[in-house]
Amino acid sequence: MTDERWQRILRVMDEAFADYLTGMATLRERVVMDLGRKLSDSKVLNARRGGQPLPEERPASAARHARRRGSRHRRS
């Protein structure tokens, strides 16, 4: 193949990749906007259940993080 033909192929590939990136960026913006709208519509981020503090306000449970020892069953 000639250099001119290779240059044409590379230009087409570059254009296709640029179109792909533009499409992905547009899709990402749309997904982020839709997710933000759904969260705000459902009030998920602002809802408190029964007066419980939000996760950042509540201390981590020690029981949840403690490792249980000796509870593994050994196979013979």
Jmol script that loads the backbone (N, CA, C; Angstrom):
load data "model"
ATOM      1  N   MET A   1       0.838  -1.178   0.000  1.00  0.00           N
ATOM      2  CA  MET A   1       0.000   0.000   0.000  1.00  0.00           C
ATOM      3  C   MET A   1       0.884   1.242   0.000  1.00  0.00           C
ATOM      4  N   THR A   2       0.346   2.285  -0.538  1.00  0.00           N
ATOM      5  CA  THR A   2       1.107   3.526  -0.601  1.00  0.00           C
ATOM      6  C   THR A   2       0.960   4.300   0.700  1.00  0.00           C
ATOM      7  N   ASP A   3       1.871   5.229   0.876  1.00  0.00           N
ATOM      8  CA  ASP A   3       1.818   6.069   2.084  1.00  0.00           C
ATOM      9  C   ASP A   3       0.536   6.893   2.125  1.00  0.00           C
ATOM     10  N   GLU A   4       0.084   7.323   0.965  1.00  0.00           N
ATOM     11  CA  GLU A   4      -1.137   8.121   0.895  1.00  0.00           C
ATOM     12  C   GLU A   4      -2.339   7.312   1.387  1.00  0.00           C
ATOM     13  N   ARG A   5      -2.376   6.064   0.992  1.00  0.00           N
ATOM     14  CA  ARG A   5      -3.486   5.192   1.414  1.00  0.00           C
ATOM     15  C   ARG A   5      -3.442   4.952   2.918  1.00  0.00           C
ATOM     16  N   TRP A   6      -2.239   4.720   3.484  1.00  0.00           N
ATOM     17  CA  TRP A   6      -2.101   4.539   4.924  1.00  0.00           C
ATOM     18  C   TRP A   6      -2.542   5.798   5.658  1.00  0.00           C
ATOM     19  N   GLN A   7      -2.172   6.956   5.150  1.00  0.00           N
ATOM     20  CA  GLN A   7      -2.565   8.218   5.777  1.00  0.00           C
ATOM     21  C   GLN A   7      -4.086   8.359   5.796  1.00  0.00           C
ATOM     22  N   ARG A   8      -4.727   7.959   4.709  1.00  0.00           N
ATOM     23  CA  ARG A   8      -6.193   8.019   4.631  1.00  0.00           C
ATOM     24  C   ARG A   8      -6.822   7.083   5.655  1.00  0.00           C
ATOM     25  N   ILE A   9      -6.283   5.877   5.767  1.00  0.00           N
ATOM     26  CA  ILE A   9      -6.798   4.905   6.743  1.00  0.00           C
ATOM     27  C   ILE A   9      -6.642   5.446   8.162  1.00  0.00           C
ATOM     28  N   LEU A  10      -5.494   6.019   8.456  1.00  0.00           N
ATOM     29  CA  LEU A  10      -5.258   6.566   9.797  1.00  0.00           C
ATOM     30  C   LEU A  10      -6.182   7.745  10.087  1.00  0.00           C
ATOM     31  N   ARG A  11      -6.462   8.588   9.086  1.00  0.00           N
ATOM     32  CA  ARG A  11      -7.397   9.703   9.274  1.00  0.00           C
ATOM     33  C   ARG A  11      -8.797   9.184   9.592  1.00  0.00           C
ATOM     34  N   VAL A  12      -9.235   8.168   8.863  1.00  0.00           N
ATOM     35  CA  VAL A  12     -10.557   7.589   9.119  1.00  0.00           C
ATOM     36  C   VAL A  12     -10.618   6.999  10.529  1.00  0.00           C
ATOM     37  N   MET A  13      -9.564   6.314  10.932  1.00  0.00           N
ATOM     38  CA  MET A  13      -9.534   5.735  12.287  1.00  0.00           C
ATOM     39  C   MET A  13      -9.540   6.833  13.347  1.00  0.00           C
ATOM     40  N   ASP A  14      -8.789   7.896  13.132  1.00  0.00           N
ATOM     41  CA  ASP A  14      -8.774   9.009  14.083  1.00  0.00           C
ATOM     42  C   ASP A  14     -10.149   9.657  14.197  1.00  0.00           C
ATOM     43  N   GLU A  15     -10.822   9.850  13.065  1.00  0.00           N
ATOM     44  CA  GLU A  15     -12.162  10.436  13.094  1.00  0.00           C
ATOM     45  C   GLU A  15     -13.146   9.525  13.827  1.00  0.00           C
ATOM     46  N   ALA A  16     -13.054   8.234  13.562  1.00  0.00           N
ATOM     47  CA  ALA A  16     -13.951   7.280  14.230  1.00  0.00           C
ATOM     48  C   ALA A  16     -13.707   7.286  15.734  1.00  0.00           C
ATOM     49  N   PHE A  17     -12.454   7.339  16.154  1.00  0.00           N
ATOM     50  CA  PHE A  17     -12.141   7.343  17.579  1.00  0.00           C
ATOM     51  C   PHE A  17     -12.612   8.645  18.228  1.00  0.00           C
ATOM     52  N   ALA A  18     -12.448   9.770  17.528  1.00  0.00           N
ATOM     53  CA  ALA A  18     -12.926  11.048  18.059  1.00  0.00           C
ATOM     54  C   ALA A  18     -14.443  11.024  18.228  1.00  0.00           C
ATOM     55  N   ASP A  19     -15.152  10.460  17.246  1.00  0.00           N
ATOM     56  CA  ASP A  19     -16.607  10.335  17.355  1.00  0.00           C
ATOM     57  C   ASP A  19     -16.994   9.440  18.526  1.00  0.00           C
ATOM     58  N   TYR A  20     -16.249   8.365  18.720  1.00  0.00           N
ATOM     59  CA  TYR A  20     -16.498   7.448  19.838  1.00  0.00           C
ATOM     60  C   TYR A  20     -16.344   8.190  21.171  1.00  0.00           C
ATOM     61  N   LEU A  21     -15.250   8.951  21.316  1.00  0.00           N
ATOM     62  CA  LEU A  21     -15.014   9.681  22.564  1.00  0.00           C
ATOM     63  C   LEU A  21     -16.106  10.720  22.817  1.00  0.00           C
ATOM     64  N   THR A  22     -16.519  11.410  21.761  1.00  0.00           N
ATOM     65  CA  THR A  22     -17.584  12.400  21.904  1.00  0.00           C
ATOM     66  C   THR A  22     -18.877  11.724  22.350  1.00  0.00           C
ATOM     67  N   GLY A  23     -19.194  10.603  21.745  1.00  0.00           N
ATOM     68  CA  GLY A  23     -20.401   9.869  22.124  1.00  0.00           C
ATOM     69  C   GLY A  23     -20.346   9.371  23.553  1.00  0.00           C
ATOM     70  N   MET A  24     -19.204   8.882  23.980  1.00  0.00           N
ATOM     71  CA  MET A  24     -19.072   8.386  25.356  1.00  0.00           C
ATOM     72  C   MET A  24     -19.197   9.527  26.356  1.00  0.00           C
ATOM     73  N   ALA A  25     -18.606  10.675  26.046  1.00  0.00           N
ATOM     74  CA  ALA A  25     -18.704  11.831  26.940  1.00  0.00           C
ATOM     75  C   ALA A  25     -20.157  12.302  27.044  1.00  0.00           C
ATOM     76  N   THR A  26     -20.854  12.324  25.923  1.00  0.00           N
ATOM     77  CA  THR A  26     -22.258  12.727  25.919  1.00  0.00           C
ATOM     78  C   THR A  26     -23.110  11.751  26.722  1.00  0.00           C
ATOM     79  N   LEU A  27     -22.860  10.465  26.530  1.00  0.00           N
ATOM     80  CA  LEU A  27     -23.593   9.447  27.274  1.00  0.00           C
ATOM     81  C   LEU A  27     -23.334   9.571  28.770  1.00  0.00           C
ATOM     82  N   ARG A  28     -22.089   9.804  29.150  1.00  0.00           N
ATOM     83  CA  ARG A  28     -21.742   9.945  30.571  1.00  0.00           C
ATOM     84  C   ARG A  28     -22.472  11.134  31.181  1.00  0.00           C
ATOM     85  N   GLU A  29     -22.498  12.263  30.478  1.00  0.00           N
ATOM     86  CA  GLU A  29     -23.214  13.443  30.976  1.00  0.00           C
ATOM     87  C   GLU A  29     -24.691  13.121  31.182  1.00  0.00           C
ATOM     88  N   ARG A  30     -25.270  12.417  30.225  1.00  0.00           N
ATOM     89  CA  ARG A  30     -26.688  12.085  30.314  1.00  0.00           C
ATOM     90  C   ARG A  30     -26.972  11.157  31.485  1.00  0.00           C
ATOM     91  N   VAL A  31     -26.109  10.169  31.686  1.00  0.00           N
ATOM     92  CA  VAL A  31     -26.292   9.231  32.798  1.00  0.00           C
ATOM     93  C   VAL A  31     -26.160   9.958  34.131  1.00  0.00           C
ATOM     94  N   VAL A  32     -25.173  10.843  34.255  1.00  0.00           N
ATOM     95  CA  VAL A  32     -24.980  11.579  35.505  1.00  0.00           C
ATOM     96  C   VAL A  32     -26.180  12.483  35.781  1.00  0.00           C
ATOM     97  N   MET A  33     -26.670  13.162  34.741  1.00  0.00           N
ATOM     98  CA  MET A  33     -27.843  14.027  34.925  1.00  0.00           C
ATOM     99  C   MET A  33     -29.072  13.214  35.316  1.00  0.00           C
ATOM    100  N   ASP A  34     -29.292  12.074  34.661  1.00  0.00           N
ATOM    101  CA  ASP A  34     -30.443  11.230  34.989  1.00  0.00           C
ATOM    102  C   ASP A  34     -30.354  10.683  36.409  1.00  0.00           C
ATOM    103  N   LEU A  35     -29.161  10.253  36.793  1.00  0.00           N
ATOM    104  CA  LEU A  35     -28.985   9.727  38.147  1.00  0.00           C
ATOM    105  C   LEU A  35     -29.224  10.818  39.178  1.00  0.00           C
ATOM    106  N   GLY A  36     -28.687  12.001  38.942  1.00  0.00           N
ATOM    107  CA  GLY A  36     -28.915  13.116  39.858  1.00  0.00           C
ATOM    108  C   GLY A  36     -30.385  13.467  39.968  1.00  0.00           C
ATOM    109  N   ARG A  37     -31.093  13.460  38.832  1.00  0.00           N
ATOM    110  CA  ARG A  37     -32.520  13.755  38.839  1.00  0.00           C
ATOM    111  C   ARG A  37     -33.292  12.685  39.607  1.00  0.00           C
ATOM    112  N   LYS A  38     -32.948  11.421  39.382  1.00  0.00           N
ATOM    113  CA  LYS A  38     -33.645  10.341  40.087  1.00  0.00           C
ATOM    114  C   LYS A  38     -33.416  10.411  41.590  1.00  0.00           C
ATOM    115  N   LEU A  39     -32.186  10.714  41.987  1.00  0.00           N
ATOM    116  CA  LEU A  39     -31.907  10.818  43.422  1.00  0.00           C
ATOM    117  C   LEU A  39     -32.646  11.995  44.040  1.00  0.00           C
ATOM    118  N   SER A  40     -32.684  13.115  43.346  1.00  0.00           N
ATOM    119  CA  SER A  40     -33.380  14.274  43.909  1.00  0.00           C
ATOM    120  C   SER A  40     -34.889  14.059  43.909  1.00  0.00           C
ATOM    121  N   ASP A  41     -35.417  13.383  42.878  1.00  0.00           N
ATOM    122  CA  ASP A  41     -36.856  13.101  42.841  1.00  0.00           C
ATOM    123  C   ASP A  41     -37.283  12.142  43.946  1.00  0.00           C
ATOM    124  N   SER A  42     -36.438  11.177  44.246  1.00  0.00           N
ATOM    125  CA  SER A  42     -36.805  10.185  45.254  1.00  0.00           C
ATOM    126  C   SER A  42     -36.428  10.621  46.657  1.00  0.00           C
ATOM    127  N   LYS A  43     -35.723  11.711  46.768  1.00  0.00           N
ATOM    128  CA  LYS A  43     -35.292  12.258  48.062  1.00  0.00           C
ATOM    129  C   LYS A  43     -34.468  11.251  48.857  1.00  0.00           C
ATOM    130  N   VAL A  44     -33.733  10.388  48.168  1.00  0.00           N
ATOM    131  CA  VAL A  44     -32.933   9.359  48.831  1.00  0.00           C
ATOM    132  C   VAL A  44     -31.859   9.989  49.704  1.00  0.00           C
ATOM    133  N   LEU A  45     -31.208  11.012  49.198  1.00  0.00           N
ATOM    134  CA  LEU A  45     -30.099  11.599  49.946  1.00  0.00           C
ATOM    135  C   LEU A  45     -30.568  12.419  51.142  1.00  0.00           C
ATOM    136  N   ASN A  46     -31.802  12.895  51.122  1.00  0.00           N
ATOM    137  CA  ASN A  46     -32.280  13.751  52.195  1.00  0.00           C
ATOM    138  C   ASN A  46     -33.147  13.015  53.209  1.00  0.00           C
ATOM    139  N   ALA A  47     -33.493  11.771  52.934  1.00  0.00           N
ATOM    140  CA  ALA A  47     -34.412  11.042  53.805  1.00  0.00           C
ATOM    141  C   ALA A  47     -33.692  10.513  55.039  1.00  0.00           C
ATOM    142  N   ARG A  48     -34.363  10.639  56.168  1.00  0.00           N
ATOM    143  CA  ARG A  48     -33.863  10.043  57.415  1.00  0.00           C
ATOM    144  C   ARG A  48     -34.917   9.062  57.892  1.00  0.00           C
ATOM    145  N   ARG A  49     -34.486   7.878  58.253  1.00  0.00           N
ATOM    146  CA  ARG A  49     -35.417   6.844  58.701  1.00  0.00           C
ATOM    147  C   ARG A  49     -35.572   6.910  60.205  1.00  0.00           C
ATOM    148  N   GLY A  50     -36.752   7.234  60.646  1.00  0.00           N
ATOM    149  CA  GLY A  50     -37.057   7.209  62.072  1.00  0.00           C
ATOM    150  C   GLY A  50     -36.140   8.070  62.911  1.00  0.00           C
ATOM    151  N   GLY A  51     -35.661   9.168  62.366  1.00  0.00           N
ATOM    152  CA  GLY A  51     -34.804  10.065  63.125  1.00  0.00           C
ATOM    153  C   GLY A  51     -33.376   9.579  63.281  1.00  0.00           C
ATOM    154  N   GLN A  52     -32.992   8.556  62.535  1.00  0.00           N
ATOM    155  CA  GLN A  52     -31.611   8.071  62.625  1.00  0.00           C
ATOM    156  C   GLN A  52     -30.664   9.082  62.001  1.00  0.00           C
ATOM    157  N   PRO A  53     -29.498   9.258  62.591  1.00  0.00           N
ATOM    158  CA  PRO A  53     -28.533  10.187  61.992  1.00  0.00           C
ATOM    159  C   PRO A  53     -28.009   9.645  60.666  1.00  0.00           C
ATOM    160  N   LEU A  54     -27.572  10.543  59.821  1.00  0.00           N
ATOM    161  CA  LEU A  54     -26.980  10.134  58.550  1.00  0.00           C
ATOM    162  C   LEU A  54     -25.686   9.381  58.808  1.00  0.00           C
ATOM    163  N   PRO A  55     -25.227   8.560  57.875  1.00  0.00           N
ATOM    164  CA  PRO A  55     -24.033   7.737  58.102  1.00  0.00           C
ATOM    165  C   PRO A  55     -22.810   8.529  58.545  1.00  0.00           C
ATOM    166  N   GLU A  56     -22.610   9.727  58.026  1.00  0.00           N
ATOM    167  CA  GLU A  56     -21.427  10.480  58.439  1.00  0.00           C
ATOM    168  C   GLU A  56     -21.556  11.045  59.846  1.00  0.00           C
ATOM    169  N   GLU A  57     -22.780  11.095  60.365  1.00  0.00           N
ATOM    170  CA  GLU A  57     -22.996  11.594  61.710  1.00  0.00           C
ATOM    171  C   GLU A  57     -22.938  10.490  62.756  1.00  0.00           C
ATOM    172  N   ARG A  58     -23.063   9.245  62.345  1.00  0.00           N
ATOM    173  CA  ARG A  58     -23.156   8.149  63.289  1.00  0.00           C
ATOM    174  C   ARG A  58     -21.808   7.445  63.391  1.00  0.00           C
ATOM    175  N   PRO A  59     -21.377   7.080  64.601  1.00  0.00           N
ATOM    176  CA  PRO A  59     -20.086   6.390  64.754  1.00  0.00           C
ATOM    177  C   PRO A  59     -20.143   4.965  64.198  1.00  0.00           C
ATOM    178  N   ALA A  60     -19.011   4.483  63.752  1.00  0.00           N
ATOM    179  CA  ALA A  60     -18.939   3.116  63.222  1.00  0.00           C
ATOM    180  C   ALA A  60     -19.172   2.121  64.345  1.00  0.00           C
ATOM    181  N   SER A  61     -19.874   1.078  64.051  1.00  0.00           N
ATOM    182  CA  SER A  61     -20.162   0.054  65.032  1.00  0.00           C
ATOM    183  C   SER A  61     -18.925  -0.811  65.240  1.00  0.00           C
ATOM    184  N   ALA A  62     -18.512  -0.983  66.488  1.00  0.00           N
ATOM    185  CA  ALA A  62     -17.346  -1.815  66.785  1.00  0.00           C
ATOM    186  C   ALA A  62     -17.640  -3.275  66.480  1.00  0.00           C
ATOM    187  N   ALA A  63     -18.870  -3.691  66.710  1.00  0.00           N
ATOM    188  CA  ALA A  63     -19.232  -5.085  66.464  1.00  0.00           C
ATOM    189  C   ALA A  63     -19.169  -5.410  64.970  1.00  0.00           C
ATOM    190  N   ARG A  64     -19.480  -4.449  64.160  1.00  0.00           N
ATOM    191  CA  ARG A  64     -19.480  -4.678  62.725  1.00  0.00           C
ATOM    192  C   ARG A  64     -18.058  -4.881  62.197  1.00  0.00           C
ATOM    193  N   HIS A  65     -17.100  -4.225  62.820  1.00  0.00           N
ATOM    194  CA  HIS A  65     -15.728  -4.279  62.331  1.00  0.00           C
ATOM    195  C   HIS A  65     -14.856  -5.315  63.028  1.00  0.00           C
ATOM    196  N   ALA A  66     -15.340  -5.858  64.140  1.00  0.00           N
ATOM    197  CA  ALA A  66     -14.537  -6.833  64.874  1.00  0.00           C
ATOM    198  C   ALA A  66     -14.494  -8.155  64.110  1.00  0.00           C
ATOM    199  N   ARG A  67     -13.359  -8.799  64.114  1.00  0.00           N
ATOM    200  CA  ARG A  67     -13.221 -10.104  63.456  1.00  0.00           C
ATOM    201  C   ARG A  67     -13.620 -11.194  64.428  1.00  0.00           C
ATOM    202  N   ARG A  68     -14.387 -12.093  63.924  1.00  0.00           N
ATOM    203  CA  ARG A  68     -14.751 -13.242  64.749  1.00  0.00           C
ATOM    204  C   ARG A  68     -13.656 -14.277  64.606  1.00  0.00           C
ATOM    205  N   ARG A  69     -13.203 -14.778  65.725  1.00  0.00           N
ATOM    206  CA  ARG A  69     -12.120 -15.770  65.698  1.00  0.00           C
ATOM    207  C   ARG A  69     -12.649 -17.117  66.176  1.00  0.00           C
ATOM    208  N   GLY A  70     -12.136 -18.168  65.595  1.00  0.00           N
ATOM    209  CA  GLY A  70     -12.491 -19.504  66.023  1.00  0.00           C
ATOM    210  C   GLY A  70     -13.846 -19.990  65.530  1.00  0.00           C
ATOM    211  N   SER A  71     -14.468 -19.248  64.640  1.00  0.00           N
ATOM    212  CA  SER A  71     -15.798 -19.670  64.195  1.00  0.00           C
ATOM    213  C   SER A  71     -15.749 -20.468  62.899  1.00  0.00           C
ATOM    214  N   ARG A  72     -14.559 -20.682  62.373  1.00  0.00           N
ATOM    215  CA  ARG A  72     -14.445 -21.449  61.124  1.00  0.00           C
ATOM    216  C   ARG A  72     -14.581 -22.926  61.408  1.00  0.00           C
ATOM    217  N   HIS A  73     -15.274 -23.585  60.546  1.00  0.00           N
ATOM    218  CA  HIS A  73     -15.422 -25.030  60.671  1.00  0.00           C
ATOM    219  C   HIS A  73     -14.303 -25.675  59.849  1.00  0.00           C
ATOM    220  N   ARG A  74     -13.628 -26.608  60.487  1.00  0.00           N
ATOM    221  CA  ARG A  74     -12.550 -27.314  59.778  1.00  0.00           C
ATOM    222  C   ARG A  74     -13.069 -28.613  59.213  1.00  0.00           C
ATOM    223  N   ARG A  75     -12.708 -28.868  57.994  1.00  0.00           N
ATOM    224  CA  ARG A  75     -13.121 -30.124  57.384  1.00  0.00           C
ATOM    225  C   ARG A  75     -12.060 -31.182  57.631  1.00  0.00           C
ATOM    226  N   SER A  76     -12.532 -32.388  57.901  1.00  0.00           N
ATOM    227  CA  SER A  76     -11.586 -33.475  58.170  1.00  0.00           C
ATOM    228  C   SER A  76     -11.331 -34.294  56.930  1.00  0.00           C
TER     229      SER A  76
END
end "model"
wireframe off; spacefill off
backbone 0.3
color backbone group
